[in-house]
Amino acid sequence: QPPLFLERMSTSCTGLFEKVLRCLSDSPCVINHPDPTKALEECGHRDKEGVSEECRKMQALYAQCRRDMLDRRKRITGNPGY
């Protein structure tokens, strides 16, 4: 069984990930995409049109959260609750 701090860190970005998915799913890019199976993947790219600035900021926050999980200093103090 992993130590408690690693367990907590592995789920600390989950809420933010769900918000990013929800935001992308509601974006015009995903709604109007011709292939629904690839819509989230393709609209998640930074250069894609039809995704709000708010979604892009949440994506950046999620990426930072994931990077913080690898930061040794954050392993001691834990990731902030996103």
Residue frames relative to the residue before (quaternion, step in Angstrom):
aa qw qx qy qz dx dy dz
Q 1.0000 0.0000 0.0000 0.0000 0.00 0.00 0.00
P 0.4450 -0.7065 0.4754 0.2772 3.62 -0.84 0.98
P 0.6151 -0.5408 0.4125 0.3989 3.57 -1.19 0.48
L 0.6584 -0.5547 0.3477 0.3714 3.57 -1.16 0.66
F 0.6640 0.5115 -0.3314 0.4331 3.62 0.89 -0.82
L 0.6430 0.4986 -0.3321 0.4772 3.61 1.05 -0.63
E 0.6184 0.5408 -0.3372 0.4597 3.55 1.07 -0.73
R 0.6652 0.5002 -0.2909 0.4718 3.56 0.96 -0.92
M 0.6719 0.5020 -0.3010 0.4538 3.60 0.95 -0.87
S 0.6482 0.5366 -0.3401 0.4198 3.60 0.97 -0.72
T 0.7439 0.3596 -0.2233 0.5172 3.59 1.14 -0.45
S 0.4700 0.7144 -0.4332 0.2849 3.60 1.22 -0.08
C 0.7090 0.4333 -0.2625 0.4906 3.62 1.14 -0.45
T 0.4294 0.7425 -0.4405 0.2651 3.59 1.25 -0.15
G 0.6660 0.5082 -0.3097 0.4497 3.59 0.87 -0.91
L 0.6593 0.4981 -0.3027 0.4750 3.56 0.99 -0.82
F 0.6201 0.5399 -0.3362 0.4592 3.58 1.03 -0.77
E 0.6581 0.5053 -0.3104 0.4639 3.59 0.96 -0.84
K 0.6383 0.5169 -0.3265 0.4677 3.60 1.05 -0.72
V 0.6308 0.5226 -0.3295 0.4694 3.58 1.03 -0.79
L 0.6589 0.5049 -0.3134 0.4612 3.60 0.90 -0.88
R 0.6527 0.5128 -0.3103 0.4634 3.57 0.95 -0.89
C 0.6613 0.5085 -0.2999 0.4628 3.58 0.93 -0.92
L 0.6729 0.4842 -0.2985 0.4729 3.59 0.90 -0.88
S 0.6423 0.5411 -0.3241 0.4356 3.59 1.00 -0.81
D 0.7078 0.4432 -0.2521 0.4890 3.58 1.11 -0.66
S 0.5251 0.6538 -0.4090 0.3600 3.61 1.24 -0.13
P 0.6056 -0.5766 0.4069 0.3676 3.60 -1.13 0.60
C 0.5787 0.5955 -0.3760 0.4112 3.58 1.09 -0.64
V 0.7122 0.4323 -0.2544 0.4911 3.60 0.86 -0.94
I 0.6538 0.5330 -0.3197 0.4315 3.58 0.92 -0.91
N 0.7767 0.3449 -0.1714 0.4984 3.60 0.92 -0.90
H 0.4136 0.7243 -0.4670 0.2937 3.61 1.23 0.14
P 0.4910 -0.6936 0.4422 0.2869 3.61 -0.92 0.87
D 0.7693 0.2621 -0.1540 0.5619 3.62 1.10 -0.58
P 0.2951 -0.8065 0.4831 0.1708 3.63 -0.11 1.24
T 0.6300 0.5538 -0.3493 0.4176 3.60 1.10 -0.54
K 0.7555 0.3436 -0.1955 0.5224 3.59 1.16 -0.53
A 0.3979 0.7705 -0.4420 0.2296 3.58 1.29 -0.12
L 0.6971 0.4677 -0.2953 0.4562 3.62 0.73 -0.98
E 0.6555 0.5196 -0.3191 0.4456 3.57 0.93 -0.84
E 0.7231 0.4436 -0.2527 0.4653 3.58 0.82 -0.98
C 0.6880 0.4666 -0.2898 0.4743 3.61 0.98 -0.76
G 0.5875 0.5913 -0.3639 0.4157 3.58 1.21 -0.28
H 0.5268 0.6196 -0.4176 0.4052 3.60 1.24 -0.23
R 0.5896 -0.6436 0.3752 0.3120 3.55 -0.99 0.88
D 0.7327 0.4418 -0.2524 0.4519 3.60 1.00 -0.67
K 0.4839 0.6826 -0.4277 0.3421 3.60 1.26 0.09
E 0.4110 -0.7062 0.5287 0.2299 3.57 -1.00 0.89
G 0.7422 0.4468 -0.2968 0.4018 3.58 -1.25 0.39
V 0.6266 0.4720 -0.3527 0.5101 3.59 1.24 0.32
S 0.4770 -0.7123 0.4391 0.2689 3.58 -0.77 1.05
E 0.6330 -0.5351 0.4123 0.3781 3.52 -1.29 0.46
E 0.5996 0.5717 -0.3487 0.4381 3.58 1.11 -0.69
C 0.6466 0.5034 -0.3117 0.4810 3.59 0.99 -0.81
R 0.6446 0.5220 -0.3220 0.4564 3.57 0.97 -0.83
K 0.6472 0.5087 -0.3193 0.4696 3.58 1.01 -0.79
M 0.6478 0.5072 -0.3196 0.4701 3.59 1.01 -0.80
Q 0.6138 0.5355 -0.3443 0.4668 3.59 1.06 -0.70
A 0.6573 0.5030 -0.3077 0.4693 3.57 0.97 -0.86
L 0.6379 0.5189 -0.3237 0.4681 3.60 1.02 -0.78
Y 0.6465 0.5134 -0.3178 0.4663 3.57 0.99 -0.82
A 0.6425 0.5145 -0.3217 0.4679 3.59 0.97 -0.84
Q 0.6496 0.5027 -0.3137 0.4763 3.59 1.00 -0.81
C 0.6205 0.5405 -0.3378 0.4569 3.58 1.01 -0.77
R 0.6689 0.4915 -0.2992 0.4706 3.58 0.93 -0.87
R 0.6420 0.5060 -0.3265 0.4745 3.60 1.02 -0.75
D 0.6329 0.5445 -0.3287 0.4416 3.58 1.03 -0.78
M 0.5867 0.5799 -0.3721 0.4255 3.58 1.14 -0.54
L 0.6958 0.4532 -0.2679 0.4886 3.59 1.17 -0.53
D 0.5469 0.6235 -0.3828 0.4068 3.57 1.28 -0.31
R 0.4526 -0.7226 0.4540 0.2586 3.59 -0.64 1.10
R 0.6280 0.5350 -0.3455 0.4472 3.59 1.04 -0.68
K 0.6612 0.4999 -0.2997 0.4723 3.57 1.05 -0.77
R 0.5813 0.5862 -0.3842 0.4133 3.58 1.13 -0.50
I 0.6619 0.4879 -0.3070 0.4791 3.57 1.11 -0.60
T 0.7691 0.3579 -0.1829 0.4968 3.56 0.84 -1.04
G 0.4467 -0.6864 0.4574 0.3466 3.58 1.17 -0.48
N 0.5545 -0.5902 0.4709 0.3501 3.54 -1.23 0.50
P 0.4878 -0.6240 0.4948 0.3574 3.61 -1.02 0.60
G 0.5452 -0.6224 0.4450 0.3425 3.57 -1.10 0.57
Y 0.1812 -0.8023 0.5622 0.0857 3.57 -0.43 1.18
